[in-house]
């Protein structure tokens, strides 16, 4: 153990090992943060989606930091929630049951393009004792930075009412009179109804449709007709960019799978590498020590198993039986135990078996398994470490490959699943490069970190490579 620790201390002599170790520590910190910040069950719930889970997010929006690399400031997503104090709230009591609730949303808009979509999510709240509640009534008014007032219409509030500006035909017809004189609007837009996202942000001083920068205000007036009734609302201006990682075709924030892909990938890679390497070493030690029929059986099983293709077997199991990641992990370990490593370890154990201290152990009556586990196996643990470290990315890429082929666990947010979704939706053909590059870069960085550390450890523990 002292020699092992002494050898590990030599890592500081290798800059590549330091870089690799820092990458691995960063990935481990990322995995730990994901598990703490987003518990497993919550991550699964968010990834699988459902009604209302991702409705406040834009569809297919690149990351917000894209603005750092463009001369034109692309609009980011703006979410304002009355429940979180983002709206100024006033209440006017007209009678015992009737009252008017005014929600005022103000926000700064300094972008060079129009938003993707405008939506208001209403959440009417009625007393729990009411069997048939009296529905509330709401009206919307829009104020521009130059003082114009635009009436957006009124309607009855049903439970979980969603007002989509672009899908309201009455609003699109009404907006024609709000187009400032001199602003050029195409005939195509006039024929299909004006796009509210464009008209509400128009700069009246320019002929070409250009957003007017400044502070906009949306005023929602909701009238309730029941004692104890209330109204909450969320205003969403879907921009062309969102968050740290962007969103996919289901509006899911890609930060979730990118974060949670780290603990899944590291767990799969470490467990597979550790289970395979340790099991292979122990089986090789037992076969070498006992020799005879035991060694022959192990060698024949190894030779047969080396012919079997691992990936096609995993594809067959995933297609016809189950795509559970734990089943795949078990199969990977089972099919990799009797691999080429058996023969490599056997060659080393044949030399160690003839060492003098092994003869000394036999002379004082040490049992077979005591010799195997106390004298043979510990002898080559230092040689085991480099192979263990360099083997991790191979299994990480294997899990990502299965997910890319559509055979990964569908309930888990992984890097391979993100690439699979992007491929199915033609992300590269549609210019959504971030969707593919973000998980791909994380996979490459993971492989690079373990490879740099593993190669340095190989030089430290392999006498033939020292000094090279």
N, C-alpha and C positions, 0 to 999 in steps of 0.2 A: 504493500500500500504506500509505503514511504517512497519507493522508487517511482510508483505511478504518479504521485503528487509532484515529485521532483521533475518528472518528464513533462507533466502538464504545465509546470511553471515556465517551461521554455517557450510557450506560445508567444510571449511578449517579444521574442526575437524575430517573429515573422509578422510584418505589417499586414499581409493578406489575411492571416488568421485573426488579427485584431479587427479588421474590417468585417470579416465574416461573422465573428462573434457579436459585433455591434448590430449587424443586420438581424441575427437570430434573436438577440435580446429585444430589439425593436418589434419584431414580429410577436414575440412572447408578450410584451407589454400591450400590444394591440389586441391580442387574443384575450388577455386578462381584462382589459377595458371593455371589450365586447360582452364578455360573460357577466360582468358586474353591471354595466350600464343597461344592457338589454338582456334580461333573463331568458333562458332557453325557451320556455313556453310562450313568452311574449314575442320572441323572434319568430317562432313558427307561426304564431297567429298573424303577425304583420306580413310575413312572406306569403302566406296563403291568401291574404287579402279577405275581401268580403264587403258587404254593404257599408259604405261610409268610412272604410279604413284609410283609403288613399285619395278620397275625393277632393281634398284640399291641395293636391299637388298637380302640377302641370304634366302633360303627356310628352314624353320624348324630349325633355329639356336637357341640354348639356350643362356641365357644372358652371357655377357662378363665376369661378376664377377665369373663365374664358375671356372676360372683359379686360383682363390684364394684357392680353395679346392682340387686341383689336383696336383700331382707331375709332371705330363706331361703337358707342356705348349701347350694348344690347340690354333690353329690359330684363330685370330679374323679377322673381315672383314676390308679390306683396300679399301677406295674409294678416288681416286685422280681425280680432275676435272680441266681441263685447264681453264675453265671460272672463277675459283676461285683462280687462280695462283698456282695450285699444280704442274704445268708442266713448265719446262724451254722452252721458245718459241723463235725460231729464224725464220726469213723470208729472203729468197734469191730470189730476183727479176731477172728472166731470160730474160723476155721481157715485153712489155707493158701489156700483158694479162696473161703471164705464170709466176708463182712463186712457189717456194718450201717452204712449211711450215713444220718446224721440231718441234715436241713436245717431250720433254724428261722427262720421269717420273722416279724418283728415290725413293726407299723406303727400309726401313730396315725390314728384315724378321728374327726373332729370335725364331721361334716356333718349336715344336718337331713333328709336323705332317704337311701333305700337305693340301693346301687349297681345298675348295669344288668345286670351279669353277672359271675360268678366262674369263672375258668378256671385250670388248672395245665397248663403245657406241659412234658412230660418229654422228656429227651434221654438215653436210655441209651447208654453208650459201651462197646463190646466190643472185645477185641483184634482187630487186623486179620487175624491168622492163623487166627481161628476161622471155620470154614465154617458151622456151625450153632450159634450161641451159646445158652447156657443163659439163658433169659429171667429178668429180675429181678422182684422182688416189692415192692410199695409199699403203705403204709397212711398215711392222713391223719387228723390230730387237730386240732381247733379249740378255742382257748382264748379266752374272752371277758374283757373288763376286770373283771367282777365275780367272776371265778374259776371260772366254769362250764367243764366239759370236754365237748366234743361229738365223738363218734367218727363220722367221715365215711365210713368203709369202707376196703376194701383190694381190690387187683386186681393182675393181672400186667402188667408193663410191656412192651409191644410197641414196636418202633422208632417214634419220634416219637409216643408216646402223648399224647393230649390228653384231659384229664379236665374235662368241662363239668359243673359242679355241677347246673345246672337240667335237664340231659338224662339224669342218672343216676337211673333209676326206683327202684333200691334205696335211694338216699339220700333221695329225696323221700318215700318211705314211712316211712323211719326218722325223719325230722324231726318227725313228728307228736308223738312222745314228748318232743321237746325244746322244744315250745311252752310257755312259762311259764304257770302258772295265772292266769286273770283277763285275759289278753290276748285281745282280740277279733279273731278271724280269720274272714273271710267263708266262707259255705258253698261259694261258687263255688271258692275257693282250696282248700278241703278236698276237693272233688270231683275236681279235676284234679291234686291233689298239691301240697303246699305249696311255695312259691317259696323255694329255699334262700337267695337273696340277702336275703330279708326275715327269715327265721327266725334265721339266724346272727348278725344284727345287732340283734335285738329287745331292747328295754329291758323287763325283767320287771316293773318297778315301775309301768308305765303300761298302761291298758286299750287305748287306741288304739295300733296298731303304730307305734312310734317308734324310731329308731336309738339304741342305747346308745353314747355317746361315750367314747372312751378308747383304750387300747392293745390291739390284737388280736394273736394269735399263731397261726400255722399251722405245725404240725410234720409234716414228711414223713419217714417212715422207710422207706428202701429197702434191701432185702436182695439182694446179688449172690452168685452161685454160681460165679464163674469168676475165675481169676487175671487181674488187670489190668482187670477190668470196673469201671465207674464210672457214676454217675448225676448229671446236672445237671437243674435244673428252673427254670421261670419262673412266678411267681404273678402273675396279672393280675386286678385288681379294676376292671372297666370302669365308670367313672363316667358321669354324664350330661353331663360337660364334658371337653374335652381340648385342650391346647396353645394356641397363639396364634391359630389360624385354624379349629379344629374339624376334623371329618372328614366324608367323604361316605358314600354307600351301599355303597361297596366297602371301607370302613374306611381309605381313603387320607387321609393328613394333608394338609389343604388348604394348609398352608404351602408345600409343594413347588410346586404350580402357581402360587401367588401370587408366589413368589420368581422362578421361572423364566419366568413370564409377562412380567416386566420386560425381560430381554434379548431375548426373542423379539419382543415388541411394538416395542421401540425399534429393533432391527435391521431389522425389516420396514418400519417407518415411515420411518426415516432413509434406508435404501437406496432405497426406492421414491420418496421425495421428492427425494433427491439425483439419482438416475438419471433421473427424469422431467424435473426442472427443468433440469438441465445439458444433457441431450440436446435438449430443446425449444429452449433458448436457442441452441445451436450450429446446429441445423437452421434456425431462423429467421434467424440471422446469415448463413448460407450462401445461403439463398434471397433475402434482401434484397440482398446484395452482388452476386450474379451476375444476379439479375433474370431477365426473359425466361421461357423455357420452364422453367427450374429453379424459379423462384418460382411459376409457374402450377401445376406438378405438385405442389409442396408444399402449395399452398393448396387444390387439389382433394382431395388425400388427407386434408387436415385437415377439410374440410367433410364428407366421407363418414364419417370416423372420429368426428366429433362427433355424428353421428346414431346411431351404434352404442351400445347400452346396455352399460355395463361390467359391472354386477353380474349380469345374466342370462347373459352370456357366461361369466363365472367360474363361475356355478352349473352351467351346461351342461358345462363342462370338468371340474369336480369330480365331477359325477354320472356322466359317461360315460367319463372317461379316468383322471384321477389327482387326488388331493387333496394332493399334496406342496406344502408351503409355498413351496419354491423355484420350483416351476413357477408357482404363483399369483403370486409376486413378479415373475417374468419377464413374465407376461402383463399384470400391472398396469402395469409400466413400458412395455411395448410398446404397449398400447392407450391409454396416457395421453400418450405423446410428442406425437402429432399431435392435441393438444387446443386449447382456447381460448387457451392460453398462447402458441401459435405466432403468433396474430394480435396479441396484446398486445406480444410482443417485436418483431414485425415493425414495428409502429407506432413503437416507440422507435428501432429500428435505421435506419428511414428518415430520422429526424432526425439521428442520429449520422453517418450516411453522408455528409451534406452538410457536416460540420464542416471547418474549415480545416486541421486537422492531418492529416485523411484525405487531402486534396488534396496536402498536402506530402509525405506518405508515397508517394503515387502518382507524384509528380514525380521523386523520387529512385530510382524503379524497384522499389519494394517489391512482392512477389508477392501474388496474390489471397489465398492462405491465410495469408500473414504478416499482411496487413491484417485479415483476419477474426479471427485468434486473438491478435494482438498489439495491435490498436487498437480493433476493434469490441467484441469480447466483454468485455475488461477494463473497458470504459467503463461497462457496466451491471451489473457484479457487485454493487456496493452495493445496487442495486434488487432484485437476485436474492435476497439474504439474507432479508428479511422474508417473502417468499413461500415460501421454502424452509422456514423455521421453522414458519410457520402451516400448511404442507401436511403436516407429519409426523402430527399427530393424525388427519387425514382417513384416512390409510392405516392407522393403528393401529386405528381404528374399522372400517375395511373388513375387516381381518384378523379382528377379533373378530366381525363380522357373519357372515362365512363360517363361522367355527367355531360360532357360535350356530345357524346353519341346518343344522349337521351336515356341512358341507363343508370344515372345517378339517382339518389334518393330524392323524390320530388318534393318532399316536405322540408328539406334542408336548404337554406340559402348558402350556396357555395360558389366559388369562383368559376368552376366549370359550368355550373347551371346558368350563370350570367352569360357566359360566352355562347352556350347553347341557345338561349333565348334570343340573343343578338343575331346569331346566325340564321335562326328560323325567320326572323323579322327582316332579314336583309339589311342589317345595320350598316355594313360597309358600303353597300350599293347606294344607300340613302344618305351617306355622309355623316352617320352617327358613330364616328370613330371612337369616341370616348367610351361607348358601351362595350367595345371589345378590348381596347387598349388598357383600361384600368385593371381588370382582373388579369389580363395577360402579363402586364408589368409586375404585378404582385407575385404571380407564379415564377417569373424569371428571377425576380429579386430573391425569392425563397430558395430557388435552386442555386443561385450564385452564392448566397450566404453560407449554405451548408457545404457547397463544393470548396469554397475558399478555406473554410475551417478544416474540412476533411483532408484536403491535400496537405495542409501544413501539419496536421496530426500524423499523417502517413510518413512525412519526413522525420518527425520527432521519434516515432515508435519503431520505424523500420530501419534497422542498422545499415542496410545497404544504401539507403537514400540520405543518410546524415552527411552533412557537409556539401551536398549538391546544391 
